[in-house]
Amino acid sequence: MIVVVQVKPGMEPAFEKATMENVMASREEDGIARFDFFKQSEEAGAYLLVETYRTAEAPAAHKESAHYLKWREAVAPMMAQPRASKKYTEFRLTE
């Protein structure tokens, strides 16, 4: 899953702190293979989360976790616009 976030000017430090707390806790979930957080170099307030799950059920479990719910509530007022996400399926070559 790719999540694109645009944060209001001046809210970047608070967003980064809250998001890193969520990232670190998320990486401890059994259903998460990777959980990465990026800041765009050329555009202030632009961020990207790249979430890789082990199972189809893991995203729903993540969204019920205490750390995700805390993050969602904390960062909602920091958003310049609603976050957008797109789901991807890993492409595997077959022999």
Secondary structure, 3 states (H helix, E strand, C coil): CEEEEEECCCCHHHHHHHHHHHHHHHCCCCCEEEEEEEECCCCCCEEEEEEEECCCCHHHHHHCCHHHHHHHHHHHHHECCCCEEECCCCCCCCC
